[in-house]
Amino acid sequence: MTPRNRALAAVLLLPLTALAACTGESGNGDGDPADVLSTAKAALDETTGVHLVLEGRDLPKDLTGVVKAEGVATHQPGFEGDVTVRIQGLEPTIAIIAVDGLVHAILPFTSKYTPVDPGDYGAPDPAALMDPTSGISGWLTAATDVKKGDQTRDGSDVLTTYSGTLDGANVVSAIPSADDTGTFEVSFAIDDEGHLRTATLTGPFYDGQPDVTYDVTITEYGTDKEISAP
């Protein structure tokens, strides 16, 4: 190969080398776990908004509590989406707007938003899930005995798992049914941009019931939506 051709090949290969570096098994997975989780907290606290899903697995049939919440969560703080609750064996899905410290819902068999107390349904104020102190991001720096786990791929993204434990006092403000004296196993998946993508908590969420699991999935960082009371 002539010197000119070698130079041309190097120029052509450079973008591929950079791409491999960006998508390889590296990035945030190489950092100290405490630093990685602290960076992920800052990223979640600083973004304008996200798409958030909170969903329970293997929930007791006779519980009164939140089964699923899905919608746009912002740092107004605000939330607009749907919440599915289980109450007296039923699982209605309720349209929710939470903003300015109030939660408004379209209750079953109604067509207009009315103020509600989410605690009556064993559910959190979904706007509070984005609170930097008592919300989901607080789990990232409150977790103890954190250990780095496996790396997986989600499409072109590399996710690194970090597992540890959380005191119930750090969980109950986001999920009110949690035992505030209990201990919860937690697992976070952090992408190569330092974003929290998933959090999985397992522990005593319901008094007198076996441990259950809640999964949180966060996407669409940078969502910009002004949430207004109905």
C-alpha positions in Angstrom: 0.0 0.0 0.0 1.4 3.4 -0.9 1.8 6.1 1.7 -1.1 8.0 0.2 -3.4 5.0 0.4 -2.3 4.3 4.0 -3.2 7.8 4.9 -6.5 7.6 3.2 -7.3 4.3 4.9 -6.5 5.8 8.3 -8.9 8.7 7.6 -11.7 6.3 6.6 -11.1 4.1 9.6 -11.0 6.9 12.2 -14.8 7.3 12.4 -15.3 3.6 12.8 -12.7 3.5 15.6 -14.5 6.3 17.4 -17.8 4.6 16.9 -16.5 1.4 18.4 -15.2 3.3 21.4 -18.5 4.9 22.0 -20.5 1.7 21.7 -18.1 -0.8 23.3 -18.2 -2.3 26.7 -16.8 0.8 28.4 -18.0 4.3 29.1 -19.7 4.8 32.5 -19.3 1.2 33.3 -15.6 1.8 34.1 -16.2 4.3 36.9 -16.4 3.9 40.6 -20.0 2.8 41.5 -20.6 5.7 43.8 -19.4 8.3 41.3 -21.5 6.7 38.5 -24.7 6.8 40.6 -24.0 10.3 41.7 -23.6 11.4 38.1 -26.8 9.6 37.2 -28.6 11.4 40.0 -27.4 14.8 38.7 -28.5 14.0 35.2 -32.0 13.1 36.4 -32.2 16.1 38.6 -31.1 18.5 35.9 -33.2 17.3 33.0 -36.4 19.2 32.2 -38.5 16.1 32.1 -38.7 12.4 31.2 -41.1 9.7 30.2 -41.5 7.5 33.3 -43.1 4.1 33.9 -43.5 2.7 37.4 -44.9 -0.9 37.4 -45.4 -3.6 40.0 -44.7 -7.3 39.5 -46.3 -10.3 41.3 -48.6 -8.0 43.4 -50.9 -9.6 46.0 -54.4 -9.9 44.7 -56.0 -8.4 47.7 -53.8 -5.3 48.0 -54.9 -1.7 47.7 -52.1 0.1 45.9 -50.6 1.3 42.7 -50.1 -1.2 39.9 -48.7 1.0 37.2 -48.1 4.7 36.5 -47.0 6.0 33.1 -46.6 9.5 31.8 -44.5 12.6 31.5 -42.8 13.7 34.7 -41.1 17.1 34.9 -39.3 19.2 37.4 -42.1 21.8 37.8 -42.7 19.4 39.6 -45.5 17.9 37.5 -46.9 14.7 36.1 -49.4 14.0 33.3 -50.4 10.4 32.4 -52.3 7.4 33.7 -52.2 5.5 36.9 -53.6 2.0 37.4 -54.6 1.1 41.0 -55.9 -2.0 42.5 -58.7 -1.5 45.0 -61.3 -4.1 46.1 -60.2 -6.4 43.4 -60.7 -3.9 40.6 -57.9 -2.3 38.6 -59.2 1.0 37.1 -56.8 3.1 35.0 -57.2 6.8 35.9 -56.0 9.8 34.0 -53.9 12.0 36.3 -52.6 15.5 36.2 -50.4 16.3 39.2 -49.1 19.9 39.6 -48.8 22.7 42.2 -49.0 20.1 45.0 -52.5 18.9 43.9 -53.5 15.7 42.1 -56.4 15.7 39.7 -58.0 12.6 38.3 -60.8 11.4 36.1 -62.3 8.8 38.4 -64.2 5.8 37.1 -67.7 6.6 35.7 -66.8 10.3 35.5 -65.6 12.5 32.7 -64.0 15.5 34.4 -60.9 15.9 36.5 -61.5 16.3 40.2 -59.0 16.8 43.1 -58.1 13.5 44.8 -55.8 12.3 47.6 -53.7 9.6 46.0 -53.1 8.1 49.5 -56.7 6.9 49.4 -55.6 4.6 46.6 -52.2 3.6 48.1 -50.6 5.6 45.4 -47.9 8.4 45.5 -48.3 11.9 44.2 -46.6 11.1 40.9 -45.1 14.6 40.6 -43.1 13.8 43.7 -41.3 11.0 41.9 -39.0 13.7 40.4 -38.2 15.3 43.7 -34.3 15.5 44.0 -34.4 14.5 47.7 -37.4 12.2 48.2 -38.0 11.0 44.7 -36.4 8.4 42.5 -33.1 10.1 42.0 -32.5 10.0 45.7 -32.3 6.2 45.5 -29.1 6.5 43.5 -27.1 8.1 46.3 -28.9 6.5 49.2 -28.2 3.0 48.1 -25.5 1.2 50.2 -23.2 -1.8 49.5 -23.4 -1.0 45.8 -21.6 -3.4 43.5 -21.1 -3.2 39.7 -22.7 -6.0 37.8 -23.1 -7.1 34.2 -23.3 -5.0 31.0 -26.1 -5.5 28.5 -27.2 -3.9 25.3 -30.4 -2.1 24.6 -30.1 -1.6 20.9 -27.0 0.4 20.4 -26.8 1.4 24.1 -24.7 -0.3 26.6 -26.3 -0.5 30.1 -24.3 -1.3 33.2 -26.0 -2.7 36.3 -25.3 -1.6 39.8 -26.9 -3.4 42.7 -27.2 -2.6 46.4 -29.7 -2.0 49.2 -32.1 0.8 50.3 -33.6 1.6 53.7 -37.4 1.8 53.6 -37.2 5.4 54.7 -35.7 6.2 51.3 -38.5 4.4 49.5 -41.7 5.2 51.3 -41.8 8.9 50.1 -42.0 7.7 46.5 -44.1 4.5 47.1 -46.2 5.1 50.2 -47.1 1.4 50.7 -43.4 0.6 51.4 -42.4 -0.5 54.9 -40.3 2.5 56.1 -38.4 0.2 58.5 -37.7 -2.5 55.9 -34.8 -3.1 53.7 -35.1 -3.2 49.9 -32.9 -4.8 47.2 -32.3 -2.3 44.4 -30.7 -2.6 41.0 -30.0 0.3 38.6 -29.2 0.2 34.9 -27.1 3.2 33.8 -26.4 3.9 30.1 -23.1 5.3 28.6 -24.4 8.8 28.8 -24.7 8.5 32.6 -28.5 8.3 32.5 -30.5 6.1 34.8 -32.6 3.9 32.5 -34.2 1.4 34.9 -34.4 0.9 38.7 -35.8 -2.3 40.2 -36.8 -2.5 43.9 -37.8 -5.7 45.7 -38.9 -5.7 49.3 -41.7 -5.3 51.9 -44.1 -3.0 50.1 -47.3 -4.3 51.7 -47.8 -5.2 55.3 -48.2 -8.9 56.0 -47.5 -9.8 52.3 -44.5 -11.4 50.7 -41.8 -9.2 49.1 -42.8 -7.7 45.8 -41.0 -5.9 43.0 -41.5 -2.5 41.4 -39.7 -1.6 38.1 -39.1 2.0 37.1 -38.2 2.8 33.4 -37.0 6.2 32.4 -36.7 7.4 28.8 -36.8 10.6 26.7 -34.5 12.7 28.9 -34.9 16.4 28.0 -38.7 16.2 27.5 -40.0 19.8 27.7 -43.7 20.0 28.6 -45.5 22.6 30.6 -48.1 20.7 32.8 -51.1 22.8 33.8 -53.9 22.1 36.2 -57.1 21.1 34.4 
